[in-house]
């Protein structure tokens, strides 16, 4: 769970997960890893206080803002190497992702799915009505652009940040290749997981409106999309070997 200036959200999210959500998940030991780029608002201090209360809460700190992709690379390594995780989930702290959806991801994992995607664009999924026209356009058309140019018709949400990956498949993926600085890494990781034979399932996600704090969203530019598409097609054509 990435954080940057999220002190208004992180404590409440931690409490809900450990008190209400994790106890509902049977036959699994759940842990929460917060990775923070030394937020100016001292988000990490809230996490450190909560760590005194919850034994399966962990914190990874980096100096300076390094970008979402690099942060996830660090966090995935921590989860795999230090926590010995069987599955790694990605989730935002700002409650745009509903923590009560976590058991649905775990259930899909238990059913043999290797890569579970919380999708806003399958039946039952949604985006906030309050979003402006520009953001709706960027999200809907951006995902459609990926789908058409990559010929990946069975995937509908390439940029969602709510996912679960089976570690046995994840270990076959080159993190240095996938985790580029921008959030566009999400499409690269999806492609690499599918390349390794991962069973993929999209489950409906009702994306919520942020209530506290400032949005971390950066515009998903055409340049970013084209770069990712170029990397994937170069790999398909054997040009990266």
N, C-alpha and C positions, 0 to 999 in steps of 0.2 A: 504494500500500500504506500504509494508515494505521497510525500507531504512537502509543501513549501508555503509558509505563512498560513498554517491551518490550525492554530491554537484554539480557534472558536469551534472547530469541528472534531478534532482528533480525540479528545477525552470522552465525548459523548459516544463516538463511534466505537471506541475500545470497550466501553462499558456495555453497550448493546450487544456486541459480538460475544463477549465473555459471559455475560449474565443471561442473555436471552437466546442467542443463536447457536453458539457452540454446544450447549448442553442438549440440544435437540438432535445433534448428529451423533449417531451411535456407531460403534466399531471403528472409530477414527480418533486419533489424537490431533486436535486442531491447534495450530499456532498462528500468531500474527506477527509479521515482520513489518515494521515501519522504516522506510528509508527516507532520510531527510538531508537536504543540502545546506545544513546549518541555517535554518530560516531566521531572518532578522527578527521575527516576532517570538523567537525561542520556542517554537512548537515542540522541539525535542525535549524540553524540560517537562512539559506536560506528560510526554511519553515516559520519561524516566521516573516520574512520580507513580504512574500507573504500573510500571514494572515491579514496584515494591508490593503490589497487590496481586498481580497475575503472573504466574510462573512461566507461562508459555507466550509471553510478550517480549519481543526483541526489537532492538533499535540499531540501525546502521547509519552512521553519520559521515558525510563528506564535506570537505571545505569548498564552499562556493557552489554556485548553480552550474551543474554540468550537463543538463539536458535530460529529458525523460528517458530516451533510449539508453543512454549510458547508465542512468540510475537503475533502470530495470536490469541491465546486464550485471551490475554489482549485486542487486538484490537476488536475482536468480541464482548466482553463484553462492551467495550466502545460504539460501534455502537448501540448495542441493548439497553443498560441501559441509556446511556446519550443522544444519538442522536435519540432514538426511531425509528430506521430504520425498514422498512417493508421488505427490502432485503439487503443482504450484499454481495458485490463483493470482490473477491481477484484478485489482479493485480500487476505486477511488474513495477518498475519505470524506468527500463533501456531500454525501447522501444523494448525489445524482444516481448512484447505484444503491439500491435498497439492500441493506445487509440481510434482510429476511429472505432474500433470494439465494443466499449461499448454499443452503441444503439442497436446492434443486441441481446445482452444479455437481455437488458431491454424489447425488443420486445417479446422475448421468455417468459419472466416473465409475461408480459401482456397477453400472450396466455395461461396462466395457468400452466406453467412449474415451478416446485419447485426447481429444481437443474439443472442449466445450466452449461455445461462443454465445454470449448474451446478445441477442440480435434485436435491434429496434425495428427491423424491416421484414419480419415474418409475421404471419397471423398471430395476434395476441400481443405483439410488441408495439411500442409507440415512442414518439418524441414529444416534448412539452409543447402544448398549444401556445404558450407564451413566447416561444422563440420568435425572433424577428425573421422576416423574409430572407435576409441574406444568409443567416445561419442555417435555416431550413434548406435553402438552395444548396449551400456548400456541402451539407451532410448528405442529402438525398442524391444529388447529382454526382457528388464525389464518389459515393459508393457504387452508383450505377456505372460510372466511368471505369472504375476498377473491374467490375464484373464483365463489361463488354470488351475492354481491351485485353484482359487476361483470359477470356473465355472460361471463366470460373462461374458457371451458371448456378451451381449448387450452393454458393455462398452469397448472402445478401447484405451482410454488415462487415465490412473490411476494417473499419476504424474504431469499433467498439473497444472500450478499455476494461470490460468485465469478461474474464476468460479463465479457463482452467486447462492446464497442460499436464499430461502424464510424463513423469520424469524419465522413465525408461526410453521414451521416444525423444524427449527434449535433449537428452544427453548426446544424441546423434547429430544434433544441430550445432553448427559453428556460431558461437555467440559473437565472435569478432566480426563475422560476416553480416549477421542479422541486426545487431543492436547499434544502428546508426543514431546520430544525435537526436533527430526529430522523432515525433511520435509515429512517423510513417513506418517505423520498424514493425508495427503491428501487422501490416500486410506481408512484409518479408517473413516474419515468423510463421504466419499462417501458411504461406507457400512452402517453407522449409519443412514444417510439420507434415503437410500433405505429401511432400516429396518423400518423406521417410515412411510413408504408409499409414499415417495416423488416421484413425476413425474419427470423423468430425461430425459434430451435431450442433445446430443452432437451436437455442431455446429462447422463447419470447422474453424480451426485456422491456419493461416500462420505464424509460429513462426519465428521471425526475428533474425538477428545476432546483438549482442551487439556492439555498435559503440564507446561508451565512458565508462570509468571505468573498474574495474576488475570483472570478473565473481564470483558469490557467490556459484556456484554449488559445491556440495560435492558429491563424488562418491556414487551412490546408491548401497551399498554393498549387497551381498547375505544375510549377517546376518540381515540387516535391513528388507529386503524383507521377510525373513523367520519369523522374529519376528511379523510383521504385519499379515502375513498369519496365524500364530499360534494364535494370539489374535482373529482373525475373526472366525477361525474354533472352537476355544474353546467356543466362544459365541454361535455359531450355535449348538454346542453339549450340551449347557447348563452348561458348566463347570465354567463359570464366575459368576453364580448366587449364 
